[in-house]
Each structure stands twice: as C-alpha cells, then as structure tokens.
C-alpha cells in the first residue's frame, strides 16, 4: 500500500489549525477557574492542531470551497474534542501520581468525567467563535493551497 505524499494543502492545513488550536486554548484558558493552571496547554493545543489539520483537513481538500469550509469546521471540532481529551488525560495523570484513585478503572473513568466537567467552557463565545470562524478560514486557506500547489 502506497503512503500519500505530503502536499502543500496538508502543510497549510497544519499551520492554520495550529493557530486555531492556539487561539482556542487561549479563550478556553480565560474561562478556567485558575488561568495559571493551564500550564503548557496552549503549546500542546497548537501541536494537536497541527497534527489534526494535517490528518483531517489535509486529505479533505480538492472538493470545492463550500466543502472545504464544512471540513474546516469538522476539523476544528475534532481539534476541540482531542485537546479536551488530552487536558483531561493530563489531569488524570496528575491525580494518579498523587494516589487519588483506587484502581486503573477509576482513573480511566475519571478522564471522561473531567471531560464532561471541563466541556462547559467550550460553550463560551470566544471558543465557539474560534471553532466556527477559524475552522472556515483554515478550510478555505487549505483549499486555496490545494488548488495552487498540486
């Protein structure tokens, strides 16, 4: 099986969604109870955005600008869920080092409880606007790159 080659559209998608991840995590951190508890969340969100942009948005180009806008929103939603999952995973690992769980199953279930508890901040206007506007712009720029650089 041949592996797909890197393209200009994938590179632009990775760069655009790294920026979307950075901006989204900045708005998300503003809604956290203690903004200093965010730690390196912004950098990790940018890295996740680059990976998600490359893997989800990159192969979706070449279908037109309307489809690209929809794929960009889809990519931004996947980015938000993946970043929230990794934030909850980090919190679970911090709690497990402090021996706050009775077993492994309690720790795994706590990841999803933390995700549910922390997802409330995703409904803020800044995060929601970044998902919508950033996803559309990232999708359109990726589609444009795909048309220019074949």
Steps between C-alpha positions, in 0.01 A plus 500: 500500500644836399511777753364838390762765442508824694333784314489875528137476610593274791775739605268801487231304686750408772612861537146641498365258755805544723401867517135403558607271785712774655221760485237254618707399801557867588124560511452173686761595761315826568198296609694268727462567873875553536660616176846420632397132522498486120874430496633414155146445371539760225811339355346154514182627334706651218684170452173306502358753255789444261458122518120513465525753216745279314301178552138620482495816288794420274339207317164684475613763250416499132121486531422871474488794734162423657609147591829639627319735738297208635810283530674784682222520759514121537876518550464775762242293691729195490781725624290627791399148607856366468645793697235457770579128519872564541434767763287251695764231453767732639282579802439129556874428487564778753237351730632147456849608604341639816339155559140630486356195323421155636575326171566538133133493406428794731775698330373419150143591589619825656638611163147508360358661812762775477420543130132544581578744780746704292289505184285777644770754414478397133165674479650845549472744214876518444549125471186448294589788269852367456366158408259649249701787352843338533373175351351676199809713438734202547293291262489771234873565523572128474276469196671799340841344564379173355395675180824698471753230586422165344 
